[in-house]
Amino acid sequence: MDFDLIVRGGTLPDGRIADIGIIGETIAAIEPELNAGAGTAIDAHGNLISPPFIDPHFHMDATLSLGIPRINVSGTLLEGISLWGELKPLLTHEAVRDRALAYCDWAVSMGLLAIRSHVDVCDTRLLAVEALLDVKKTVAPYIDLQLVAFPQDGFYRSPTARDNTIRALDMGVDIVGGIPHFERTMADGTRSVTELCEIAAERGLMVDLHCDETDDPLSRHIEQLAYETQRFGLQGRVAGSHLTSMHSMDNYYVSKLLPLISEAGVSAIPNPLINIMLQGRHDTFPKRRGLTRVKEMLAHGIRVGWGQDCVLDPWYSLGTADMLDVAFMGLHVAQMSSPADMARCFDMVTNVNAAIMGLDHLGLAVGKRASLVVLDAGDPVEAVRLRPERLCVIARGKVVAERARQETRLSIAGRPATVNRRHRRSQNSIAQIDRS
């Protein structure tokens, strides 16, 4: 069999050395050695071959808008929301589209080939919805873009949000979103969870709610979300994003809550870069960092994936479209320091996020879509440590980004001529990962 493209000699995340043969848009073979020809061959010897990176939580309508019309001085979530309210009247279709496409260029360069973006529907023009639907069509050959109808100002709190949410879904937005903790009362937040899940059930859609993104331990809308997920038969189709209030909840309540989330099949999407930046702003010391209980969720079998949330927008003044930055920060704040936990953080920004988004066609397996990344790293843990160069990015069987390995030249007597910070792992540490 001849192939359109072969990636030769790369190291898979499980440690195997293999050639990957691609025909059209599909992975046709993964073997220790493929004795076949190919239109294009990529030498990946000594480098890690990864599934594509995937971001299950982003705001593409706001990305790259930092400084318009001003900077978030307090650094708080609420000022970010207020600032976004000032920016919305200034938006144009072209500006939203062009910033989103520029971000997608960044994403491709970093091997980020699937993104779930919330899009604010509280502007009755639905300008951002139309712009991102255009972007979705444009990037379809290389990025899977899912859109969430997100009533940023509150499903009930904003007088037009409910109708606009329905309109956005009718226009082709994929997923039902919400923000129950931003409603005027806890009761309204609870009602919004119920109605949003009802809308999703009627339309056969997924649900992804900004849920309890607050330091208030009494913000418990995740409990209602888990209940409604089971009541409407939405298991496996629902995600709670952020869940930062769980950081501050008492342990007895959490001991009841985690089994409920697990039984309902609700996924969790913490966003470590933004969660630790925005939360705890009312604290002096000790200061809460706001990240939800990631390790405890994992121990209960809850599906947890890292999200990026923001890049250069009213809420976050940094960001590079690198999901390994997200995994690196999440690893530290969640104290996931064992070799197995660190490898798991890599999996959380690849395979786990694919599962959360329902992207069954992605992954390193025969028959899956031929979208993958060659990294200047030896294994997943080293990839998280280095956040290395993406030497080659392949989307749907086509090379869409390439970069030469960057090595630093040294001029020190008696020392090597170059250095690149890669490090051969000890056999003991590799065995620890294998045992996981």
Secondary structure as the mmCIF struct_conf table of DSSP 4:
data_model
#
loop_
_struct_conf.conf_type_id
_struct_conf.id
_struct_conf.beg_label_comp_id
_struct_conf.beg_label_asym_id
_struct_conf.beg_label_seq_id
_struct_conf.end_label_comp_id
_struct_conf.end_label_asym_id
_struct_conf.end_label_seq_id
STRN STRN1 PHE A 3 THR A 11
HELX_LH_PP_P HELX_LH_PP_P1 LEU A 12 LEU A 12
TURN_TY1_P TURN_TY1_P1 PRO A 13 ASP A 14
BEND BEND1 GLY A 15 GLY A 15
STRN STRN2 ILE A 17 ILE A 23
TURN_TY1_P TURN_TY1_P2 GLY A 24 GLU A 25
STRN STRN3 THR A 26 GLU A 31
BEND BEND2 PRO A 32 PRO A 32
STRN STRN4 ALA A 38 ASP A 43
TURN_TY1_P TURN_TY1_P3 HIS A 45 GLY A 46
BEND BEND3 ASN A 47 ASN A 47
STRN STRN5 LEU A 48 SER A 50
HELX_LH_PP_P HELX_LH_PP_P2 PRO A 51 PRO A 52
STRN STRN6 PHE A 53 PHE A 58
TURN_TY1_P TURN_TY1_P4 MET A 60 LEU A 64
TURN_TY1_P TURN_TY1_P5 LEU A 66 GLY A 67
BEND BEND4 ILE A 68 PRO A 69
BEND BEND5 VAL A 73 SER A 74
HELX_RH_AL_P HELX_RH_AL_P1 LEU A 77 LEU A 87
HELX_RH_3T_P HELX_RH_3T_P1 LYS A 88 LEU A 90
HELX_RH_AL_P HELX_RH_AL_P2 HIS A 93 SER A 109
TURN_TY1_P TURN_TY1_P6 MET A 110 GLY A 111
STRN STRN7 LEU A 112 ASP A 120
BEND BEND6 ASP A 123 ASP A 123
TURN_TY1_P TURN_TY1_P7 THR A 124 ARG A 125
HELX_RH_AL_P HELX_RH_AL_P3 LEU A 127 VAL A 139
TURN_TY1_P TURN_TY1_P8 ALA A 140 TYR A 142
STRN STRN8 ASP A 144 PHE A 150
TURN_TY1_P TURN_TY1_P9 GLN A 152 ASP A 153
TURN_TY1_P TURN_TY1_P10 PHE A 155 ARG A 157
BEND BEND7 SER A 158 SER A 158
TURN_TY1_P TURN_TY1_P11 PRO A 159 THR A 160
HELX_RH_AL_P HELX_RH_AL_P4 ALA A 161 MET A 171
TURN_TY1_P TURN_TY1_P12 GLY A 172 GLY A 172
STRN STRN9 ILE A 175 GLY A 178
HELX_RH_3T_P HELX_RH_3T_P2 PRO A 180 PHE A 182
BEND BEND8 GLU A 183 THR A 185
HELX_RH_AL_P HELX_RH_AL_P5 MET A 186 ARG A 203
TURN_TY1_P TURN_TY1_P13 GLY A 204 GLY A 204
STRN STRN10 MET A 206 CYS A 211
BEND BEND9 THR A 214 ASP A 215
TURN_TY1_P TURN_TY1_P14 PRO A 217 LEU A 218
HELX_RH_AL_P HELX_RH_AL_P6 HIS A 221 ARG A 231
TURN_TY1_P TURN_TY1_P15 PHE A 232 GLY A 233
TURN_TY1_P TURN_TY1_P16 GLN A 235 GLY A 236
BEND BEND10 ARG A 237 ARG A 237
STRN STRN11 VAL A 238 HIS A 242
HELX_RH_3T_P HELX_RH_3T_P3 THR A 244 HIS A 247
TURN_TY1_P TURN_TY1_P17 SER A 248 SER A 248
BEND BEND11 MET A 249 MET A 249
HELX_RH_AL_P HELX_RH_AL_P7 ASN A 251 ALA A 264
TURN_TY1_P TURN_TY1_P18 GLY A 265 GLY A 265
STRN STRN12 SER A 267 ILE A 269
HELX_RH_AL_P HELX_RH_AL_P8 PRO A 272 LEU A 278
TURN_TY1_P TURN_TY1_P19 GLN A 279 HIS A 282
BEND BEND12 PHE A 285 PRO A 286
HELX_RH_AL_P HELX_RH_AL_P9 VAL A 294 ALA A 299
TURN_TY1_P TURN_TY1_P20 HIS A 300 GLY A 301
STRN STRN13 VAL A 304 VAL A 304
STRN STRN14 ASP A 309 ASP A 309
BEND BEND13 VAL A 311 TRP A 315
BEND BEND14 SER A 317 SER A 317
BEND BEND15 ALA A 321 ALA A 321
HELX_RH_AL_P HELX_RH_AL_P10 MET A 323 VAL A 333
TURN_TY1_P TURN_TY1_P21 ALA A 334 GLN A 335
BEND BEND16 SER A 338 SER A 338
HELX_RH_AL_P HELX_RH_AL_P11 PRO A 339 MET A 348
TURN_TY1_P TURN_TY1_P22 VAL A 349 THR A 350
HELX_RH_AL_P HELX_RH_AL_P12 ASN A 351 ILE A 356
TURN_TY1_P TURN_TY1_P23 MET A 357 GLY A 358
TURN_TY1_P TURN_TY1_P24 ASP A 360 HIS A 361
BEND BEND17 GLY A 363 ALA A 365
TURN_TY1_P TURN_TY1_P25 VAL A 366 GLY A 367
BEND BEND18 LYS A 368 LYS A 368
STRN STRN15 ARG A 369 ARG A 369
STRN STRN16 LEU A 372 LEU A 375
BEND BEND19 ASP A 376 ASP A 379
HELX_RH_AL_P HELX_RH_AL_P13 PRO A 380 LEU A 386
STRN STRN17 ARG A 390 ALA A 395
TURN_TY1_P TURN_TY1_P26 ARG A 396 GLY A 397
STRN STRN18 LYS A 398 GLU A 402
STRN STRN19 THR A 408 ARG A 409
TURN_TY1_P TURN_TY1_P27 ALA A 413 GLY A 414
BEND BEND20 ARG A 415 ARG A 415
BEND BEND21 ALA A 417 ALA A 417
STRN STRN20 THR A 418 VAL A 419
HELX_LH_PP_P HELX_LH_PP_P3 ARG A 424 SER A 426
HELX_RH_AL_P HELX_RH_AL_P14 GLN A 427 ARG A 435
#
